Structures are given as structure tokens and as C-alpha cells.
């Protein structure tokens, strides 16, 4: 009886170990989260947040239009709320070398 119980326990341990190994292998195959191209500071954004708008650049305010954007925004920023991004993607610059700065309200 003890030998049978030991055999069952060992099979369970082996099965769990194999499943954990397979899960780790699958995890290793997943692409790693790619960090933002770069996170910029005030000094960088200030060069683009002025009138007249700097050529070949765009600042995108991705906060909700109401009440966040209308309450105040960075000069020259265009409102493209995250919830509307797919519908408004045509507002982004056509040139791929344009500087595009996104900002939001942070974690809520």
C-alpha cells in the first residue's frame, strides 16, 4: 500500500514539474514588454510646447476630452483620447520622422 501511494505521489510530482517546465518554456517564448522609445522630461517637451507649433512635431493629449483636455492642456497639443485612438489615428503625422509626444493623466 505504501509503495503504491509513494508511486502515485511521485507521478504527481513529476507531472507538476513537467507542467511548470512547459509553462516556463512558453513564458520564455513570449516577447518581452518593450519599453517606450524614451520617456522625456519637462525640458525636452518645452522645446515643442510653444507657439507657433514646431515644424514636424506633434504633442498628443491622450486624456479624456471632457473634463481633462478642456480644463487645460499643453500648448499646441491635439486631443486624441486613448478610448478614441483607433478612430482618430489619421490625425497623427504622416511623416514617420516626426517627433510625436504623448502624454496622459498617469495612473488613476
C-alpha positions in Angstrom: 0.0 0.0 0.0 2.8 2.4 0.9 4.7 1.6 -2.3 1.5 2.4 -4.4 1.0 5.7 -2.5 4.6 6.6 -3.0 4.4 5.8 -6.7 1.2 8.0 -7.1 2.9 10.9 -5.2 6.0 10.6 -7.3 3.9 10.6 -10.6 2.1 13.8 -9.4 5.4 15.5 -8.5 6.7 14.5 -12.0 3.6 15.8 -13.7 3.6 19.1 -11.8 7.3 19.6 -12.6 6.8 18.9 -16.3 3.8 21.3 -16.4 5.9 24.0 -14.6 8.7 23.5 -17.0 6.4 23.8 -20.0 4.9 27.0 -18.6 8.4 28.5 -18.1 9.3 27.5 -21.7 6.1 29.2 -23.0 6.9 32.3 -20.9 10.4 32.4 -22.4 9.0 32.4 -25.9 6.7 35.4 -25.3 8.1 38.7 -26.5 9.4 40.8 -23.6 7.5 44.0 -22.9 9.1 46.7 -25.0 9.8 49.9 -23.1 8.7 53.2 -24.5 11.2 54.5 -27.1 12.1 57.1 -24.5 10.5 58.9 -21.6 11.2 62.5 -21.7 11.3 65.3 -19.2 10.0 68.9 -19.0 13.0 70.4 -20.7 12.5 68.2 -23.8 8.8 68.8 -24.1 9.2 72.6 -23.5 11.1 72.8 -26.9 7.9 71.6 -28.7 5.2 73.2 -26.4 5.3 76.6 -27.9 3.6 78.8 -30.4 3.9 78.7 -33.3 4.0 74.9 -33.4 7.4 73.4 -34.1 7.5 72.0 -37.6 7.4 68.2 -38.0 6.3 67.6 -34.4 3.1 66.8 -32.6 2.0 66.7 -28.9 -0.9 64.3 -28.3 -3.0 64.7 -25.1 -4.4 61.2 -24.6 -6.6 62.1 -21.6 -10.4 62.1 -22.0 -11.6 65.2 -23.8 -14.1 66.1 -21.1 -13.3 67.1 -18.5 -9.5 66.7 -18.7 -8.5 68.3 -22.0 -10.9 71.2 -21.9 -9.8 72.0 -18.4 -6.2 72.6 -19.6 -3.6 71.2 -21.9 -0.1 71.7 -23.2 0.1 74.4 -25.8 -0.2 73.0 -29.4 -1.4 69.6 -28.0 -4.0 67.7 -30.0 -6.7 65.8 -28.2 -6.7 62.1 -29.2 -8.2 60.3 -26.1 -7.0 56.7 -25.6 -10.5 55.5 -25.9 -10.8 57.1 -29.4 -7.3 56.4 -30.7 -8.3 53.8 -33.3 -10.9 56.2 -34.8 -8.6 59.2 -34.7 -5.3 57.7 -35.8 -5.5 59.7 -39.1 -4.7 62.8 -37.0 -1.1 61.6 -36.4 1.6 63.0 -38.7 2.1 61.1 -42.0 5.8 61.5 -41.9 7.5 58.8 -39.9 10.4 61.0 -38.8 8.1 63.4 -37.0 8.5 63.9 -33.2 5.4 62.7 -31.5 5.0 63.3 -27.8 2.1 61.6 -26.0 1.0 62.5 -22.5 -1.8 61.3 -20.2 -3.0 61.7 -16.7 -0.9 58.9 -15.3 -2.3 56.1 -13.2 -5.7 56.5 -11.8 
